[in-house]
Amino acid sequence: MNKSNKFSPEVRERAVRLVLEHRGEYPSLWLAIESIAPKIGCVPQTLLTWVKRHEIDSGVREGVTTSEAMRVKELEREVKELRRANEILKVASAFFAQAELDRRFKS
């Protein structure tokens, strides 16, 4: 199991919600995170990453949203497949062109 899947989306959402709800009770975001992280069972840096991701996805913080990142990844995968298909078509085209030339010369 990789690190990013150790916690369910529900646990992540709950942890972020706790930080946002109790943020005002602490002098800084980091102190709020340090207080809440052990209750969730994660390290503060992990919780900070989740909070930042939530802020980006909700438009509070600048950055690439999760949905945009997923879309880019999907488009990159599609481009890779199309390039591979184009290479196959180029090779096939060259093969058939050569076969046509060979046929003409033999007749």
Buried (B, 14 or more C-beta within 10 A) or exposed (E): EEEEEEBEEEBBEBBBEBBBEEBEEBEEBEEBBBBBBEEBEBEBEBBBBBBBBBBBBEEEEEBEEEEEBEEEEEEEEEEEEEEEEEEEEEEEEEEEEEEEEEEEEEE
